[in-house]
Amino acid sequence: MAFNHSEKLINQIYDVSFKADVLVIGGGPAGAWAALSAKKNGATVILVDKGYCGTSGATAPSGNGVWYIPPDKEKREEAMRSREALGGFLSERKWMKRVLEQTYESVNQLAEWGYPFPVDENGVVHKRSLQGPEYMRLMRRKLVKSKVKILDHSPALELLYDSNGVAGAAGVNTQTGETWSVQASSIVIASGGCAFLSKALGCNVLTGDGYLLASEAGAEFSGMEFSNAYAITPKFSSITKTAFYQWASFTYEDGTIIEGAGSHKGRSIIAKTLQKGKKVFAQLDKAKDNTELQKWMRIAQPNFFLQFDRMGINPFEDRFEVTLRLEGTVRGTGGIRIIDETCATSVPGLFAAGDAATRELICGGFTGGGSYNAAWAISSGYWSGEAAAKYALSFNRNNLDRTLSRKQVIGINEQRTSHNNGLDANEVIRHVQAEVMPFDINLFRTEEKLSSSLQRLHSIWHEAKTSLKENKGNIVRVREAAAMLATSRWMYTAALERKETRGMHKRLDFPKIDENQQHRLITSGLDEIKVTADTHNFQTV
C-alpha cells in the first residue's frame, strides 16, 4: 500500500529513524552554536536543517556585523546605553552584559578555529563583522569534526512526545522524499524567524516553522508586535543589507530630494512616498569622493556591491530605484519566550535560540540587521545547547527506547477534507501576504486596519484547520503556510493590545509612548490567542 508523506507521518511510519540526546532544529549560526555547545557538554547531537547547513538562512549569504565589544567598562556601558531608547526601554542590562561577554569569548574562539578576520596595516585584528559564507562554512566543518550528525534538506514538520513531554521530531527529506524521525531527550528550536516569503535574501526558508512547532507544544511568545521590519533594497534585488544607506541621498524620479528619507524616520518616509505611487531612488553620493571608505565598504559587504556590478551600476555615481521589503520577525525582535538564563521555554525540555527566540531581552522593541542579532545567535545558541545537554543527560541513557506519540496538528490532519475541496497552501500564503505586506496595515498601524485584517486571518485559520491540503504532495509548503498564518495572527493580536507607539511598533491612533505600557506582552495559543502583560521589573543597571 502506498502512503503519501502526511499519511506516513500520521501513522508514524518513518523511512529512517534516529536517536540522540539533543535534537537541534535549524542549521544557521544559532543552531550550529547550540549543537557544538551540546556536544561539548557530553551529549550526542543531531541537527536537522530545512536547507543545506552552512548555506541556507539569512546569515550564510551576507556580511554580518557583530556586537563585539572588548571588556572595557566604558565602551560596554555606551554600547548598552546607545540603543535602549530606540528599543523602547524593554531590554535588560543583565542580559546585555551576558551577551556581550559570551559574544566576545565566542568570536575569539572563531579566530582560534581559523576564521580569517581582517588585519589592518598596524597588525590590529578586526572582529566586529563576519562574512556569512566563510563563517558558516567554518561552522559546518566544526560540526562535522565534532561528530554532530547533520540531516540536510530535512525540515521538521512536527514534534513528537512521550510521558515526559517533548521527545523528538519528525519530518521529510525534500531531496529523497524519505520521512524521518528523531528521538531526543531535549530539543533546541533555532529555525529562525518569519519573513513571509517576501524574497528577502536568504529568507526563503524562514517561514516561522519553529514558532508553530513551539506553540503546538504549548510554548509562549514575547514581543510579537515588534514584527514589522521593512528593509531598503534595490527594486531589482533581494539584498536587504541597509547599513550603507546612511551614505545615501534619496530622490524622486525627477531628481529632487525626498526630505527626511535619510533620517532615522527614513523608512517611514520612503513607505509613505511609495504608498502614493511615486518612485524612490537612492545614490551613495555621500561616499562618492572617499575612496578609502568605498574600499572598506566593498570589503565589509561584498554581496551588496555584487548586485550593482552585475547590472553595470556604480552606486556612488548612479541613481538606482529602491523599494522596501518585509523582513518580519527576522529583523524584528519577537519570538519564542524564554524563561531563564538557559534559554529554556515554558515547555520542559524545549529550548529556543537565535531569531526563533525573542530578542527583546537585549534589543527591546527595535533592532537592525546584524550586530545584536548575530551576537544573540551566538550567545543564545551556546547557552541553549549547554542547557539542553544537561537536561538530556539527566535522563537514563540506557532507557532510550521510549514510546513516542504525535499530536493532531494543522496540515497533517486525520480529518482532512477531500483533496479536491481542500484549501490550497499557496492560496493561504497569498492571503497572509496580502495582510502583512501592505504598509497601511503592518507598518502604519491602526485599530481599524489591524482588527479587520486579524478577523480575516482568524477566518482563514479556522477554515485551514480542517481543510488545508497538500499541493502536489508538498507537505512542507502546507506546514509553511500554517506557520505564516499563525505568526501573522500572533503579530496582530499583540499589536492591537499595545495601544502606544514603542520601538518599531507604530500606532497612528496612539502615536506616543505610554510609560504605563513599559512591559512586554506575552502571547499564547493557536485557536484562541491570549495576550497578557509581563510586568516584572526590568534590570536597567
Buried (B, 14 or more C-beta within 10 A) or exposed (E): EEEBBBBBBBEBEBEEBBBBBBBBBBBBBBBBBBBBBBBBBEBBBBBBBBBBBBBBBBBBBBBBBBBBBEEEEEEBEEBBEEBBEBBBBBBBBBBBBBBBBBBBEBBBBBEEEEBEBEEEEEEEEEBBBBBBBBBBBBBBEBBEEEEBBBBBBBBBBBBBBBEEBBBBBBBBBBEEEBBBBBBBBBBBBBBBBBBBBBBBBBBBBBBBBBBBBBBBBBBBBBBBBBBBBBBBBBEBBBBBBBBBBEBBBBBBEEEEEBEBBBEEEBBBBBBBBBEEEEBBBBBBBBBBEEEEBBEEBEEBBBBBBEBBEEEEBEBBEBBBEBBBBBBBBBBBBBBBBBEEEBBBBBBEBBBBBBBBBBBBBBBBBBBBBBBBBBBBBBBBBBBBBBBBBBBBBEBEEEEBEBEBEBEEBBBBBEEBBEEEEBBBBBBBBEBBBEBBBBBEBBBBBBBEBBEBBBEBBBEBBEBBBEBBBBBEEBBBBBBBBBBBBBBBBBBBBBBBBBEBBBBBBBBBEBEEBEEEBBBBBBBBBBEEBEBEEBEEEBEEE
